[in-house]
Amino acid sequence: MPDLQVFTMNAGRVEGDAGQAEVDHFAADFQGLRHFGAKIGATLELGEPWFGAYREADDTLMFVYPSAGMGPDDPGKGGMISKRVPLFEMIETLSQEA
């Protein structure tokens, strides 16, 4: 997927090849999205989220923890792109990256 910025999450750190501003942007959105998912997971007794995404008219962000443990020390992948893309394409790309 061209123009997709890929990030890794591991042990509370977010890293990527993009500039620090993009890493910070993704990290802030990722933390908010994961926090929201954790609240829903706790309420419905589903546990921590392994996947989260949002899509706007000109922005799509997603995180995925494809490993079995899905704990805070398990590696995850995230992606951010400045356009609206189908979520199935993004999850497929990020899952293959992991």
C-alpha positions, 0 to 999 in steps of 0.5 A, a space after each residue: 500500500 503506497 504512502 502507508 507509514 508503518 509503526 511498531 509498538 513494543 513494550 510501550 514504545 512506538 517507533 517508525 521510519 517517519 519523522 518524530 512528528 509523525 511518530 508522535 501523532 500516531 502514538 497519541 492517536 494509538 493511545 487514545 484508540 487503545 484506551 477507548 477499546 480497553 474501556 469497551 473490552 472491560 465493560 463487555 468482558 472481552 479483554 484488551 483490544 488486539 485491533 483498532 482503527 478509525 477512518 475519516 475523509 482524508 485520514 486512516 489509522 490502524 493498529 493490530 497485535 497479530 501475536 497470540 499473547 497481545 500483551 503490552 510486551 508483544 510486538 504490534 504494528 500500526 499504520 497511518 495514511 493520509 487518505 481514506 482506504 478500505 480497512 480490510 486492505 490495511 489490516 491485511 497489509 499490517 498483519 503481513 508486515 508483522 
